[in-house]
Amino acid sequence: MVAMRTLMDEVRGEFVVQTGSGATYFLDLNRHEMCRVPTPDDAAGVHDLRRDGATVRLLEVLECTIGQRMHLILDLGIDGVFATSRRSTTVTSITRLSPHHADRSDRP
């Protein structure tokens, strides 16, 4: 795993993004997918978002830099809704997963 400062120059790869709320985002730029897992410390579900824990289509990363709020454009699979804009709390860390897979396009 490789720590990073920003994803704004990345077009491929798999990443884990941590945010100030404690949520973890798994971004797969190869497959154009995102999965958000809320902090386990939020038993009341205060920070829960629609489709948490589910893999959804990632249309665009508008911002993902440590110290900034992440801004994603997602397809949540809702009839009649083309896209949803999602902004996170402040990004606290970005980690590239499996750097040897970063340039492979043949993954299932």
Protein Blocks (a to p, Z undefined) as FASTA:
>chain_A
ZZdfbfklpcbdcdddddfkopacdddfknopadddddfklmnommgcehihiacddfbd
fbdcehiacdddddehighiabacddddddfbdcdehkllmmpckbZZ
